[in-house]
Amino acid sequence: MTQPIRIGFLSPYSSIYPGMVPGTISGFYSGIPEANHGLFHVVPEYIGQGGEKTVLEAVHKLIGFHRVDMLAGVISYRSLPALVPAIEKHGRPALFFDAGEYLPYPHPLSDSVFCNSFQLWQSQFALGEWAHREFGEKGAVVMPIYDAGYHLQSAFRQGTVMAGAETLDLHILPYQPGGSQVTAGMGAILSAVESAKASFVHAVFCGTEAREFLNAFYQSGLQGKIPLIVTNHMASRETLEEMANLNLKFYSASMWSPHSKERANVRFYQNVRDFAHQEPDFYTLLGYEAGLLFSELIPEFKRRDWDAVTAGMKQGIENGPRGPRSFCMAPSATCPNVNIEKIDLGQRGVQSLVIGQGTALPFNHAIYETIHRENVSGWQNPYLCV
């Protein structure tokens, strides 16, 4: 009998997405034919909020103590450089998942490291480019300190610059120890936005703060006066269903429609429901795409031909629910399709309508270098892992 491939899975904590890790793993198995489920055995290793030191210790434990065959998990790109020596010494490929809070590094870190990202930064860039073309100079971005430390606002700003913007106001909420990061300071910021006659407001919040911001914007009376644009995460099903009672209209961008009737998406939903008996989210999607990739490499895994597995992961392009996916961010990688959406909350619940196509950022663009040089926050935990 073939011994299972032991996959060490770096598992962070998230109060915002508590199902992040089990969802990714169930998505992975949902993408693999049931007859081959026994070929892969996932070994989780807890990494808290995903700081570099904790992640590196977990990698050494998985390799040295648990004797895993390869590595995977949800981590931040900020942690990757420190892991490369251990991964390359191990002589096995590693596949990591992320929401897309950071742009990938402009240059490959290792031929053994692969990533499957939801690419939130791509939706941010497309939103910025679209917002400036649609509403003109000058917009305003509102965010708390935590969200401001990632590349999300940088990608949005560079999108506006690409469209010709010369100015963009940035409003960062001061940190409030032990309390809400939104309620205390939002009134003054929204008043400043109104006084400046901003052409639009872009909100970058997550979790409870996303809901608090939408409530604050509704109470401010700016609805109908200044267009509101929110991140893809703020327009997620989980957030919108809780805010459906508000009478709000705003815009966002998406790269995957849960309601798509495309064959690949319908199959994805059916496979996840059959295997995990749950409604998929974007982490389930990330795991599922990895499962599709591994399914193509079953013969190589059974032979434990790691050179062939690594080559297959490098060359593999899977046509999944959000279109063609590559697992290494090479300059030739396919850019995602980005839909601009108008979202209405009100008596009819959540209504979403695609109103245009956004512009994605090519993987060989010089903006990558610019954003990496500008961002010096050092946030190491994956986005949503708080």
VEXDODREN-630000 format. One record per residue (C-alpha): residue number from 0; z, x, y. Coordinates in Angstrom, 3 decimals, decimal comma. Each point is the difference from the previous one (the first is absolute). Example, Ala and Ser with C-alpha at 12.3 -4.5 7.8 and 13.67 -1.06 7.14 Angstrom:
2
SITE / 0 / 7,800 / 12,300 / -4,500
SITE / 1 / -0,660 / 1,370 / 3,440
***
This chain:
386
SITE / 0 / 0,000 / 0,000 / 0,000
SITE / 1 / -0,934 / 1,265 / 3,472
SITE / 2 / 3,059 / 0,933 / 2,052
SITE / 3 / 0,144 / -1,934 / 3,294
SITE / 4 / -0,853 / 1,699 / 3,263
SITE / 5 / 3,310 / 0,229 / 1,882
SITE / 6 / -0,499 / -0,698 / 3,717
SITE / 7 / 2,871 / 1,011 / 2,266
SITE / 8 / 0,111 / -2,600 / 2,770
SITE / 9 / 1,686 / 0,865 / 3,319
SITE / 10 / 1,725 / -3,236 / 1,003
SITE / 11 / 1,318 / -0,547 / 3,555
SITE / 12 / 2,232 / -2,791 / 1,270
SITE / 13 / -1,366 / -2,675 / 2,313
SITE / 14 / 1,986 / -2,926 / 1,394
SITE / 15 / -3,251 / -1,358 / 1,478
SITE / 16 / -1,981 / 0,168 / -3,259
SITE / 17 / 2,653 / 0,033 / -2,765
SITE / 18 / -2,760 / -0,610 / -2,540
SITE / 19 / -1,975 / 3,051 / 1,130
SITE / 20 / 0,535 / 2,156 / -3,082
SITE / 21 / 0,008 / -2,656 / -2,751
SITE / 22 / -3,011 / -1,627 / 1,696
SITE / 23 / -1,973 / 3,252 / 0,023
SITE / 24 / 0,835 / 0,653 / -3,646
SITE / 25 / -0,836 / -3,551 / -1,143
SITE / 26 / -3,265 / 0,238 / 1,937
SITE / 27 / -0,758 / 3,268 / -1,811
SITE / 28 / 0,430 / -1,563 / -3,431
SITE / 29 / -1,958 / -3,085 / 1,104
SITE / 30 / -3,017 / 2,227 / 0,622
SITE / 31 / 0,074 / 1,453 / -3,525
SITE / 32 / -1,155 / -1,868 / -3,139
SITE / 33 / 3,059 / -1,248 / -1,890
SITE / 34 / -0,989 / 1,961 / -3,117
SITE / 35 / 0,551 / 3,231 / 1,971
SITE / 36 / 3,310 / -0,884 / 1,698
SITE / 37 / 1,912 / 2,055 / -2,554
SITE / 38 / -1,904 / 3,127 / 0,980
SITE / 39 / 1,905 / 0,229 / 3,293
SITE / 40 / 3,773 / 0,128 / 0,449
SITE / 41 / 1,370 / -0,056 / 3,556
SITE / 42 / 3,210 / 1,961 / 0,701
SITE / 43 / 1,446 / -1,100 / 3,389
SITE / 44 / 2,037 / 2,420 / 2,088
SITE / 45 / 1,884 / -1,329 / 3,043
SITE / 46 / -0,704 / 1,843 / 3,293
SITE / 47 / 1,891 / -2,163 / 2,522
SITE / 48 / -1,910 / -0,040 / 3,279
SITE / 49 / -2,342 / 2,763 / -1,101
SITE / 50 / 1,119 / 3,048 / 1,976
SITE / 51 / -1,701 / 3,277 / -0,898
SITE / 52 / 3,073 / 1,624 / -1,620
SITE / 53 / 0,768 / -3,052 / -2,131
SITE / 54 / -3,611 / -0,370 / -1,106
SITE / 55 / -0,316 / 3,661 / -0,958
SITE / 56 / 3,227 / -0,159 / -2,027
SITE / 57 / -1,324 / -3,099 / -1,786
SITE / 58 / -3,276 / 1,763 / -0,822
SITE / 59 / 1,850 / 2,954 / -1,532
SITE / 60 / 2,209 / -2,374 / -2,005
SITE / 61 / -2,963 / -1,995 / -1,319
SITE / 62 / -1,915 / 3,126 / -0,996
SITE / 63 / 2,867 / 2,182 / -1,233
SITE / 64 / 2,389 / -2,553 / -1,540
SITE / 65 / -2,013 / -3,120 / -0,850
SITE / 66 / -3,046 / 2,081 / -0,999
SITE / 67 / -2,491 / -2,437 / 1,514
SITE / 68 / -3,693 / 0,620 / -0,473
SITE / 69 / -1,011 / -0,886 / 3,555
SITE / 70 / 1,430 / -1,295 / 3,276
SITE / 71 / -0,528 / -3,148 / 2,056
SITE / 72 / 2,002 / -2,115 / 2,441
SITE / 73 / 0,356 / -1,338 / 3,522
SITE / 74 / 0,532 / 2,809 / 2,506
SITE / 75 / -0,937 / 1,021 / 3,525
SITE / 76 / -2,786 / 2,489 / 0,745
SITE / 77 / 2,652 / 1,968 / 1,894
SITE / 78 / 1,617 / 0,899 / -3,339
SITE / 79 / -3,173 / 1,125 / -1,741
SITE / 80 / -0,310 / 3,649 / 1,151
SITE / 81 / 3,418 / 0,872 / -1,428
SITE / 82 / -0,963 / -1,474 / -3,391
SITE / 83 / -3,307 / 1,785 / -0,485
SITE / 84 / 1,358 / 3,262 / -1,516
SITE / 85 / 1,992 / -1,886 / -2,662
SITE / 86 / -2,931 / -2,297 / -0,801
SITE / 87 / -2,486 / 2,847 / -0,334
SITE / 88 / 2,396 / 2,051 / -2,114
SITE / 89 / 0,430 / -3,003 / -2,296
SITE / 90 / -3,741 / -0,032 / -0,588
SITE / 91 / -0,266 / -3,784 / 0,135
SITE / 92 / -1,499 / -2,412 / 2,549
SITE / 93 / 2,195 / -2,156 / 2,214
SITE / 94 / -0,874 / -3,389 / 1,496
SITE / 95 / 1,999 / -1,344 / 2,937
SITE / 96 / -0,018 / -3,372 / 1,764
SITE / 97 / 0,653 / -0,799 / 3,656
SITE / 98 / -0,351 / -2,817 / 2,511
SITE / 99 / -2,115 / 2,121 / 2,342
SITE / 100 / 2,599 / 0,769 / 2,654
SITE / 101 / -1,472 / 3,477 / 0,423
SITE / 102 / -3,584 / 1,196 / 0,039
SITE / 103 / -0,720 / 2,333 / -2,923
SITE / 104 / -0,077 / 3,697 / 0,778
SITE / 105 / -3,367 / 1,148 / 1,417
SITE / 106 / -0,315 / 2,576 / -2,786
SITE / 107 / 0,784 / -0,514 / -3,724
SITE / 108 / 3,429 / 1,297 / -0,999
SITE / 109 / -0,753 / 0,489 / -3,683
SITE / 110 / -2,635 / -0,842 / -2,611
SITE / 111 / 2,834 / -1,427 / -2,126
SITE / 112 / 1,308 / -2,526 / 2,534
SITE / 113 / -1,549 / -3,460 / 0,353
SITE / 114 / 0,961 / -2,958 / 2,176
SITE / 115 / -0,568 / -3,720 / 0,015
SITE / 116 / 0,759 / -1,270 / 3,491
SITE / 117 / -0,074 / -3,486 / 1,456
SITE / 118 / -1,266 / 1,758 / 3,155
SITE / 119 / 1,875 / -2,005 / 2,645
SITE / 120 / -1,159 / 2,639 / 2,485
SITE / 121 / -3,619 / -1,100 / -0,563
SITE / 122 / 0,848 / -3,566 / 0,994
SITE / 123 / 1,863 / 1,365 / 3,031
SITE / 124 / -2,963 / 2,080 / 1,145
SITE / 125 / -2,338 / -2,965 / -0,423
SITE / 126 / 2,387 / -2,288 / 1,898
SITE / 127 / 0,222 / 2,411 / 2,931
SITE / 128 / -3,767 / 0,388 / 0,241
SITE / 129 / -0,509 / -3,772 / -0,223
SITE / 130 / 2,817 / -0,860 / 2,451
SITE / 131 / -1,399 / 2,173 / 2,773
SITE / 132 / -3,538 / -1,326 / -0,477
SITE / 133 / 1,265 / -3,582 / -0,073
SITE / 134 / 2,667 / 0,023 / 2,718
SITE / 135 / -0,638 / 3,147 / 2,086
SITE / 136 / 2,371 / 2,284 / 1,943
SITE / 137 / 2,889 / 0,370 / -0,276
SITE / 138 / 2,020 / -1,096 / -3,007
SITE / 139 / 3,622 / 0,557 / -0,933
SITE / 140 / 1,581 / 1,058 / -3,303
SITE / 141 / 3,566 / -1,121 / -0,786
SITE / 142 / 2,003 / 1,568 / -2,845
SITE / 143 / 3,460 / 1,186 / -1,068
SITE / 144 / 0,812 / 3,686 / -0,509
SITE / 145 / -0,380 / -0,190 / -3,790
SITE / 146 / -3,552 / -1,354 / 0,009
SITE / 147 / -0,991 / 2,218 / 2,939
SITE / 148 / 0,549 / 3,099 / -2,147
SITE / 149 / -2,993 / -0,615 / -2,245
SITE / 150 / -3,736 / 0,220 / 0,624
SITE / 151 / -0,426 / -3,772 / 0,416
SITE / 152 / 0,202 / -0,054 / 3,782
SITE / 153 / -1,967 / 3,285 / 0,227
SITE / 154 / -2,854 / -1,435 / -2,063
SITE / 155 / -0,024 / -3,159 / 2,136
SITE / 156 / -0,057 / 2,039 / 3,217
SITE / 157 / -2,840 / 2,186 / -1,251
SITE / 158 / -1,909 / -3,171 / -0,858
SITE / 159 / 0,280 / -1,155 / 3,611
SITE / 160 / -1,105 / 3,450 / 1,174
SITE / 161 / -3,024 / -0,171 / -2,286
SITE / 162 / -0,930 / -3,287 / 1,697
SITE / 163 / 0,292 / 1,575 / 3,455
SITE / 164 / 3,623 / -0,621 / 1,021
SITE / 165 / 1,504 / 2,283 / 2,620
SITE / 166 / 3,581 / -1,307 / -0,025
SITE / 167 / 2,355 / -1,728 / -2,421
SITE / 168 / 3,643 / -0,764 / 0,742
SITE / 169 / 2,512 / 0,895 / -2,725
SITE / 170 / 3,370 / -1,780 / -0,067
SITE / 171 / 2,586 / 1,350 / -2,471
SITE / 172 / 3,190 / -2,004 / -0,420
SITE / 173 / 3,156 / 2,091 / 0,446
SITE / 174 / 2,047 / 0,428 / -3,159
SITE / 175 / 2,842 / -2,502 / -0,361
SITE / 176 / 2,644 / 1,298 / -2,443
SITE / 177 / 1,353 / -2,632 / -2,343
SITE / 178 / -2,038 / -2,906 / 1,347
SITE / 179 / -3,426 / -1,497 / 0,438
SITE / 180 / -2,590 / 2,394 / 1,361
SITE / 181 / -1,883 / -2,884 / 1,608
SITE / 182 / 2,162 / -2,686 / 1,565
SITE / 183 / 1,834 / 2,167 / 2,547
SITE / 184 / -2,967 / 1,686 / 1,648
SITE / 185 / -3,019 / -2,172 / -0,676
SITE / 186 / 0,386 / -2,297 / 3,006
SITE / 187 / -0,243 / 2,874 / 2,478
SITE / 188 / -2,982 / 1,554 / -1,789
SITE / 189 / -1,980 / -3,241 / -0,161
SITE / 190 / 0,755 / -0,630 / 3,677
SITE / 191 / -1,358 / 3,477 / 0,789
SITE / 192 / -3,115 / -0,718 / -2,073
SITE / 193 / -0,566 / -3,224 / 1,914
SITE / 194 / 0,565 / 1,658 / 3,382
SITE / 195 / -2,510 / 2,733 / -0,887
SITE / 196 / -2,588 / -2,699 / -0,813
SITE / 197 / -0,688 / 1,560 / -3,396
SITE / 198 / -3,328 / -1,061 / -1,491
SITE / 199 / 1,640 / -0,302 / -3,440
SITE / 200 / 3,234 / 0,782 / -1,855
SITE / 201 / 0,002 / 1,847 / -3,305
SITE / 202 / 3,211 / -0,321 / -2,052
SITE / 203 / 1,008 / 2,579 / -2,626
SITE / 204 / 3,065 / -1,283 / -1,873
SITE / 205 / 1,064 / -0,499 / -3,609
SITE / 206 / 2,554 / -1,994 / -1,974
SITE / 207 / 2,548 / -2,062 / 1,926
SITE / 208 / -1,119 / 1,583 / 3,274
SITE / 209 / -3,523 / -1,377 / -0,477
SITE / 210 / 1,388 / -3,533 / -0,194
SITE / 211 / 2,337 / 0,616 / 2,935
SITE / 212 / -2,891 / 1,232 / 2,123
SITE / 213 / -2,167 / -3,044 / -0,761
SITE / 214 / 2,900 / -2,248 / 0,955
SITE / 215 / 0,569 / 1,968 / 3,220
SITE / 216 / -3,683 / -0,141 / 0,925
SITE / 217 / -0,030 / -3,751 / -0,603
SITE / 218 / 3,109 / -0,482 / 2,159
SITE / 219 / -1,427 / 2,205 / 2,794
SITE / 220 / -2,713 / -2,480 / 0,914
SITE / 221 / -2,730 / 2,638 / -0,249
SITE / 222 / -1,864 / -1,977 / -2,662
SITE / 223 / -3,341 / -0,970 / 1,543
SITE / 224 / 0,450 / 2,475 / 2,865
SITE / 225 / -0,349 / 3,363 / -1,766
SITE / 226 / -1,745 / 0,390 / -3,381
SITE / 227 / 2,319 / 1,195 / -2,760
SITE / 228 / -1,211 / 2,429 / -2,683
SITE / 229 / 2,215 / 0,887 / -2,972
SITE / 230 / -0,137 / 2,522 / -2,833
SITE / 231 / -1,312 / -0,892 / -3,426
SITE / 232 / 3,557 / 0,033 / -1,336
SITE / 233 / 1,190 / -2,454 / 2,679
SITE / 234 / -2,801 / -2,320 / -1,123
SITE / 235 / 0,996 / 0,207 / -3,667
SITE / 236 / 0,652 / -3,129 / -2,012
SITE / 237 / 3,707 / 0,857 / -0,248
SITE / 238 / 0,427 / 0,126 / 3,795
SITE / 239 / -2,258 / -2,885 / 0,976
SITE / 240 / 1,475 / -2,501 / -2,439
SITE / 241 / 3,404 / 0,507 / 1,611
SITE / 242 / -1,440 / -0,463 / 3,517
SITE / 243 / -2,349 / -2,916 / -0,705
SITE / 244 / 2,080 / -2,368 / 2,165
SITE / 245 / -0,861 / 1,915 / 3,195
SITE / 246 / -2,884 / -1,180 / 2,158
SITE / 247 / -1,670 / 3,396 / 0,320
SITE / 248 / -3,516 / 1,403 / -0,040
SITE / 249 / -0,689 / 3,702 / -0,461
SITE / 250 / -2,395 / 2,538 / -1,523
SITE / 251 / 0,220 / 2,559 / -2,773
SITE / 252 / -2,186 / 2,006 / -2,390
SITE / 253 / -0,160 / 0,044 / -3,781
SITE / 254 / -1,712 / 2,118 / -2,653
SITE / 255 / 0,815 / -2,282 / -2,922
SITE / 256 / 0,046 / -3,781 / -0,095
SITE / 257 / 2,410 / -1,441 / -2,582
SITE / 258 / -2,034 / -3,229 / 0,165
SITE / 259 / -3,369 / 1,621 / -0,728
SITE / 260 / -2,045 / -1,716 / -2,702
SITE / 261 / -1,840 / 3,216 / -0,848
SITE / 262 / -0,042 / 0,568 / -3,756
SITE / 263 / 2,022 / 3,240 / 0,183
SITE / 264 / 2,769 / -1,683 / 1,999
SITE / 265 / 0,148 / -3,079 / -2,232
SITE / 266 / 0,261 / 2,280 / -3,052
SITE / 267 / 2,761 / 1,993 / 1,718
SITE / 268 / 2,068 / -3,132 / 0,663
SITE / 269 / -0,519 / -1,280 / -3,527
SITE / 270 / 0,940 / 3,320 / -1,612
SITE / 271 / 3,187 / 0,350 / 2,074
SITE / 272 / 1,068 / -3,579 / -0,673
SITE / 273 / -0,663 / 0,375 / -3,722
SITE / 274 / 1,896 / 3,291 / -0,293
SITE / 275 / 2,750 / -0,164 / 2,635
SITE / 276 / 0,196 / -3,750 / 0,770
SITE / 277 / 0,158 / 0,713 / 3,730
SITE / 278 / -2,022 / -0,372 / 3,174
SITE / 279 / -1,649 / 3,322 / 0,902
SITE / 280 / 0,622 / 1,841 / 3,259
SITE / 281 / -1,630 / 3,140 / 1,323
SITE / 282 / 2,222 / 2,310 / -2,062
SITE / 283 / -1,049 / -1,881 / -3,132
SITE / 284 / -3,578 / 0,550 / 1,175
SITE / 285 / 0,527 / 3,759 / 0,352
SITE / 286 / 1,401 / 0,233 / -3,510
SITE / 287 / -2,793 / -2,157 / -1,408
SITE / 288 / -2,693 / 2,248 / 1,483
SITE / 289 / 1,684 / 2,997 / -1,626
SITE / 290 / 0,026 / -1,915 / -3,288
SITE / 291 / -3,753 / -0,534 / 0,281
SITE / 292 / -0,450 / 3,748 / 0,528
SITE / 293 / 2,182 / 0,928 / -2,976
SITE / 294 / -1,840 / -2,528 / -2,192
SITE / 295 / -3,190 / 1,976 / 0,545
SITE / 296 / 1,768 / 3,148 / -1,215
SITE / 297 / 1,643 / -1,321 / -3,176
SITE / 298 / -1,902 / 2,398 / -2,317
SITE / 299 / 0,968 / 2,992 / 2,170
SITE / 300 / 3,657 / -1,082 / 0,096
SITE / 301 / 0,073 / -0,445 / -3,787
SITE / 302 / -1,320 / 3,551 / -0,429
SITE / 303 / 2,404 / 1,225 / 2,695
SITE / 304 / -2,929 / 1,792 / 1,546
SITE / 305 / 1,589 / 0,502 / 3,406
SITE / 306 / -2,960 / 1,807 / 1,513
SITE / 307 / -2,198 / -2,965 / -0,881
SITE / 308 / 2,620 / -2,474 / 1,275
SITE / 309 / 0,223 / 1,849 / 3,313
SITE / 310 / -3,793 / 0,149 / 0,305
SITE / 311 / -0,250 / -3,716 / -0,765
SITE / 312 / 2,614 / -0,862 / 2,635
SITE / 313 / -1,882 / 2,113 / 2,527
SITE / 314 / -3,354 / -1,615 / -0,722
SITE / 315 / 1,194 / -3,514 / -0,766
SITE / 316 / -0,984 / -2,886 / 2,278
SITE / 317 / 1,351 / -3,384 / -1,049
SITE / 318 / -1,420 / -3,308 / 1,209
SITE / 319 / 3,149 / -2,042 / 0,348
SITE / 320 / 1,194 / -2,964 / 2,085
SITE / 321 / -0,565 / 1,846 / 3,302
SITE / 322 / -3,297 / 1,627 / -0,942
SITE / 323 / -0,771 / 3,599 / -1,009
SITE / 324 / 3,079 / 2,229 / -0,131
SITE / 325 / 0,152 / 3,784 / -0,214
SITE / 326 / 3,259 / 1,795 / -0,751
SITE / 327 / -0,633 / 3,184 / 1,938
SITE / 328 / -0,607 / -0,133 / 3,754
SITE / 329 / -3,161 / 2,106 / 0,016
SITE / 330 / -2,283 / -0,083 / 3,061
SITE / 331 / -2,472 / -2,020 / -2,060
SITE / 332 / 2,545 / -2,695 / -0,966
SITE / 333 / -1,088 / -3,582 / 0,620
SITE / 334 / 1,461 / -1,622 / 3,110
SITE / 335 / 1,701 / -3,358 / -0,576
SITE / 336 / -1,292 / -3,288 / 1,333
SITE / 337 / 2,305 / -1,288 / 2,747
SITE / 338 / 0,106 / -3,678 / 0,960
SITE / 339 / 1,269 / -1,096 / 3,419
SITE / 340 / 1,967 / -3,221 / -0,418
SITE / 341 / 1,256 / -2,734 / 2,285
SITE / 342 / 3,238 / -1,534 / -1,261
SITE / 343 / 1,440 / -3,358 / 1,074
SITE / 344 / 3,572 / -1,064 / -0,733
SITE / 345 / 0,945 / -3,614 / 0,578
SITE / 346 / 0,263 / -3,451 / -1,539
SITE / 347 / -2,690 / 0,788 / -2,579
SITE / 348 / 1,857 / 3,103 / -1,150
SITE / 349 / -1,817 / 3,350 / -0,071
SITE / 350 / -3,717 / -0,112 / 0,822
SITE / 351 / -2,027 / 3,221 / -0,172
SITE / 352 / -3,640 / 0,431 / 1,013
SITE / 353 / -2,164 / 3,141 / -0,143
SITE / 354 / -1,655 / 0,326 / 3,417
SITE / 355 / -1,645 / 3,415 / -0,248
SITE / 356 / -0,339 / 3,367 / -1,679
SITE / 357 / 2,011 / 3,010 / 1,101
SITE / 358 / -1,102 / 3,633 / 0,132
SITE / 359 / 1,636 / 2,349 / -2,530
SITE / 360 / 0,572 / 3,696 / 0,704
SITE / 361 / -2,172 / 2,404 / -2,055
SITE / 362 / 2,030 / 2,431 / -2,095
SITE / 363 / -1,577 / 3,071 / 1,608
SITE / 364 / 0,638 / -0,985 / 3,631
SITE / 365 / 1,638 / 2,438 / 2,433
SITE / 366 / 2,526 / -2,699 / 0,968
SITE / 367 / 1,917 / 0,874 / -3,186
SITE / 368 / 0,908 / 3,404 / 1,412
SITE / 369 / 0,878 / -1,502 / 3,380
SITE / 370 / 2,416 / -2,568 / -1,415
SITE / 371 / 1,722 / 2,522 / -2,275
SITE / 372 / 0,544 / 2,354 / 2,955
SITE / 373 / 1,383 / -2,807 / 2,188
SITE / 374 / 2,495 / -1,448 / -2,484
SITE / 375 / 3,142 / 2,100 / -0,244
SITE / 376 / 2,644 / -2,567 / -1,000
SITE / 377 / 0,515 / 1,387 / -3,488
SITE / 378 / 0,740 / -3,370 / -1,637
SITE / 379 / -0,051 / 0,850 / -3,708
SITE / 380 / 0,769 / -3,336 / -1,615
SITE / 381 / -2,880 / -2,257 / -0,969
SITE / 382 / -0,716 / -2,869 / 2,362
SITE / 383 / 2,027 / -3,142 / -0,876
SITE / 384 / 2,574 / 2,113 / -1,891
SITE / 385 / 3,013 / -0,902 / 2,130
***
